[in-house]
Amino acid sequence: MSVGTSSAPGAQDAGSPPAASRPPGDHAGLGIDPDQLPDGLVVADERGRVICFNAAAERITAVRARDALGQRLEKALPLEDLEGRRWWQLTDPYGGLAIRVGQPERNLLLPGGREVLVSARYVRARPTGPVRRLVVTLRDTEARRRTERSHAELIATVAHELRSPLTSVKGFTATLLAKWDRFTDDQKRLMLETVDADADRVTRLIAELLDISRIDSGRLEVRRQPVDIGAAVGRHIQAYVAAGQPADRFLLRVQQPLPDLWADPDKIDQVLSNLLENAVRHGEGTVTIDVTATASPREGEDTGTSVTVSDEGPGIPEESMNRVFTRFWRGSKRGGTGLGLYIVKGIVEAHGGTIAVGRAPGAGAEFRFTLPVSAPAYLA
């Protein structure tokens, strides 16, 4: 049974203007401005004629409000289910069971096959009375699709990154167990060192996944302590030099005096580690680290601390600048999960700071993050 042809009352309330002639902003007396809502909102009256069609509904359906207002709902919003059945005839909101209160959200199709998420609420004057208003909400499926794609990419990346080290660990341990007496001590040591390195790689990946989970859910905890940011950078440089990098590849410049910085030292180490690794792995020439006092990114604070890491490599293409801090972005094919800079941004923002990427004076990449000093109230 089609909308408005069953048990709905046959006349409009006396003195009420036709739906299509309602002035903008009235929106059928809802008491709010539906154009400010992020989701599509369509409201039909007791006769099944559209009396509200907000801006989001226009965007999602590509139907103009002035064309929809006053039309029968099945004509203004001709939805079909995924099997091609006409939705309003199938659900029959005005003529179906009087105890129904609505329809849960589900995927339906607009003309042309575009998918949209639709839910409906039946408004009755009394529990089993006739439907006085039919309120329909619409949501674009693109945001959900992006989330699903992101989750699928994350699973694929994790599976790929775990497969290699775990295969190595399994292979070396199985070989050692089966043929222990055939290897020299040096060969055994090499195999065990490889297993140890691959186990560290798995541990780092799991830690990254946990960080992403906390960032996405807003549960990343920051335990603030006094941090000497210049000394922290120096420790990372010393580690690279000990690992074989030439000492003259790094240039550290620390402006004095610096404001006292209160931050989570472990997480700041994680930020510095990712940015320096990015510069060493993907950049070229001298890696320059500047630590300076600057204006605080937080309102109510005068000073902050800024750290800039730049290199002399090819830099980041202009068209990629806006994707640098997204998941799985890789600056080159030189390895990595593509999760590091996403985590860096989450950590900096959890501290109330900001981070930006640009082109260094030497044409390489330049990353600059700024943290508020965040001194405890008893030190203010």
N, C-alpha and C positions, 0 to 999 in steps of 0.2 A: 504494500500500500504506500502510495507516495505521500510526501509531507503535506499537511494542511487539508487533506481530503477525507480525514477520518472523523475522530470524535472531537476535534478542536472547535471552539466556539466560532460562529460565522461572522461576527461583526467586530469592528474595532471600537475601542472605548470612545464614547462621545466626547467631542472637544479636543481629542488628541490629533495632532497634525500627522499626515501621512509620513511614513518612515523616511522616504526619499527627500522630504522637504524639511527635515529637522535641521536646525541651525548648527553649524560647526561648534563643537565643544559641548553640546548638550548630550549626545551619545545616549539617547534613550533614558536619560535620568539616572545614569549609573552612579553619579556622585564622584566620579574620577575622570581623568582624561586618558582614555585608552591608548591614545597615540604615544603616551610616554611609556607604555609597557613594552618590554623586550620581545614578548611572544605575540603571535597573531591572535586577535580576538574577534570572533564573529558572534553576534547575538541575533536570534530570531524571535519574533513575538509569538503570541498564541495561535496565529494563523499560519506560521511557518514562513513569514516574510522577514527579510533581513532589516534590522533597525540599527545595527552597529557593525562597522567594518573598519578596523583601525589601520594605522599606517603599516605596522608590521605584517598584517594580513595582506595588504597591498603588495608589499615587497615579496612575501613568500609565494603568493599565488599569481602575481603579475596581473591581477584584476584591479581596476580602479574602483575606489569606494563609491564614487557617484554612479557607476554602472551596477554595483551590487546592491546598494540601498533600495529597498522596496521590492526587490526581486524575491521570488520563492527560493528557499535555501538550496534546494537540489539543483536549481539553475545557476545561482550565484556561486555555489561551491560544489561542482559536480565531481564528487569523490568516488573512487572505486577501490575495492580491496585488491589484494595481490592476485586474486583469481579472476579479476575482471568484472565482479558483480557490483552493481550500483549500491553505494553504501547506505544512502538514506532510505532507499526502498527496502534494503535488507534489515536495517535496524528499526525502522518505523517508530521514531521517537514519540510522535503524537498519538499513534493508534495502537501501540504495543501494550504490554502489561503495565498496569497503573502503579505497580510497586517498584518499578525500575527508577533508579536515581541518576543514571548516566552510562557512559561508555568509557572503559579504561583506555589509556594511551596505546595506540598501535600505529603501525606503518600503513598508510594509504597512498593512493596515487592520484595526482592531479592530471588534467588533460595534458597529453604529451608524454606521460609516463614519469613525471617528476615525483619523487618520493617525499612524503611529508609526515610528521608525527602529529596525530590528531587525538584529542580527547574531548568528551562532551559531558555536560552536566544538565540534568533536567530540573528546572525550577517549578515547583507546584505550590499553589496556595495552601493546600493541605496534603497530608502524606499520600493519599491515593487519588487526589483530584487531577484534573486535566493539566497538561503542561502549559504554564504561562510564559515561560521563557526557555529557550534552548541556547545554552552558552557553550560555544565551541572554541577551543584553544588550538593553535597551530604552531608547530616548531619545525624549523628547517633541520634536515637530517645531516647537513654538512658537518656541523660541530661534532656530532656523534661519530660520523665516518672518520673525521680527522683523529679523534681519540682512539678509535679502533685500529686505524692504520698505525698510529704511534705505538700502541701496545703490541701490534704484530711485528713492527720493526724492532722494538725492544727485545721481544722474545727471540726473533731471528738473530739479532746481534749477539745476545747472550749465548745462544746455542752455538753460534760460530766461534765466539771467543773462548768458550769453555772446552770445545771439542779438541782444539789443538794441544793445550797444556795437559789436559786429562789423558789424551792419547799418549803423549810423551811420558807422563808419570806411569801409566799402566805398562807401557812397553819396557821402560827401563827397569821397573821393579820386577816384572815378570822375568825379564832376562837375568837379572841378578839372582833371583831366587832359584831359577832353573840351572844356572851355570856359574854359580858363585866361585868355585875353585878354579875356573878357567881364566879368570881375569886377574891382572896385576892390581896392586894397591892403587896405583895411579889411575888405572882405568875405572876402578870402583869409585874412586873419589870424583872423577869427572862425571860419571853417571849420577852419583848422588847430588853433586852440585847442580846438575841440570834439573833433577827432580825438585830440589829445594827452590830453584828459581821459578819453575813452573807452578809450584804450590803457592809461591808469593804472588804470582800473576793471577791465579784463581782468587786468592784472598783479596787482592786489590779490586778485582771486578765485583766481587760480592759486596765489598765496602761501598763501591760506586752505586750499586743498585739500591743499597739501603739508604744512601744519601739522597738519591733521586726520589725514593718513596717518601722520605721525610720532607723534602722540599715541596713535592707535589701536594702533600697533605697539610702543609703549613706547620709541621711538628719538628722542624730542625731547631734543636736547642743550642743556645749560645751561652757559654759559661765564661763570663768576662773576668780577665785578670790583667794586670799591667803587662804590656807587650813592648819590647824594644824592637821595633820593626826593622831598623838598620842592622842590628845584630842577627836577626832572623834571616834576612837576605844574605848576609855574610856567610852564615852556616850552609846555606844551600849552594853558594858559589864554591865554598871549600869542598863540599861533597862532589861537585862536578869535576873539580881539579883533581881530587883524589881518584876519581874514576877514569882519568885520562884526558880530560879536556884541557887545552892550554890555558894557563892563568890569564894571559893577555887577551883572551876572548871575552872576558867580562870586565865591565867598567861600572863600579858602584859609586854613586854620588849621593851623599846624605847631607841635606841642608840642616844647619844648626842655628838656633835651638829648635827642636821639635816639641810639639805639645805632648803631654803624657797621654798615651793611647791605652784604653781599656778595651780588650777584645778577647776572643777565644783563641789562645795561642795555637792549639792543634789545628783549628780550621783555617787560621791565617797561614800556617805552614802549608796546608793543603792548597790554598789559593796560590801562594808563591811557587810551590812545586809545579803546579799545572802550567802557570804562565811561563816559568823558566824552561820547563821541558818543551813547551810549545815553541819558544824562541830558538832553543838549541836544535830541536828536531826539524822544524820546518823552515827556520830562518838561516841566514848566513852572516858572516862577518862578526863584528863586535856586538855583543848583547849588552845594552846599556840599561841600568836600573837607577832611576832617580827617585829619591824619597824626600818629599818636601812638605812643609806646612801649607795649608790652603784653607779656603772657606769651607765650613762644615756643610754637608748635604742635608743636615737636619735643622729644622727651624728651632730657634731658641738657643743654638750653639754658635759661637763665633768662629771657632777653629776646628780643623780636621786634619787628617794626614792623608797624603796622596802618594801612591806608588805607580810609577810608569815603567813598563818593560818594553823595550823596543829592540829591533834587530835591523840588519842591513840586507835582508833577503829580498825576494821578489814582491813581498807584501801580499795583501788580500785584495782580490778583484773588487771593484766598486759594487758590482751587482751581488756580491756575496756578503757584503758588510752586514746586512740586516738578518743574516742567517747564522752568524758566527756563534751566537749563544744558544742556538737551538740544539735539540738532541741530534746526535749522529752526524753533525757537521764535521767534515775533515778538511783541513787545509791542503792536504796532499795525500798521496798514496803511501806515505811512510809509516803506516801502522796506526795503532790507537783505536779506541772504541768510538770516538766521537762524542763521548759523554763528559769529558773533563771541563770544557768551558761552560757547559750548561750548569754543572755543579758549582763552578767558580761564581757564576752570576747569582745562584741561589744563596751561597754562603755570604757574599758581599751584601746582598739585599737583606738577608736575615740580620746583619749587623746594622741595618739602617743606612747602608752606603750605596754608592752608585758605581757602575763600571761601563766603560765605553771602549770602542775599538776605532782605530783610524790609521792613517799613513804616517810613518815616522819621517823625520827630516831626511834620513838617508834612503828613503823610498821603501823601507821595509814595513813590517807590521808594528803597530804601537797599541798596547793595552794599558789603560789607566784606570785604576780603581781608587776611590776616595772613601774614607771611613770617618764617621764622627768620633770624637775622642771618647764620648760616652762615660765620662767620669762619674763615679757614684755620688749621690746627693750629699753624703757627709763630707766629700772633698770640695764641694762647690763653695 
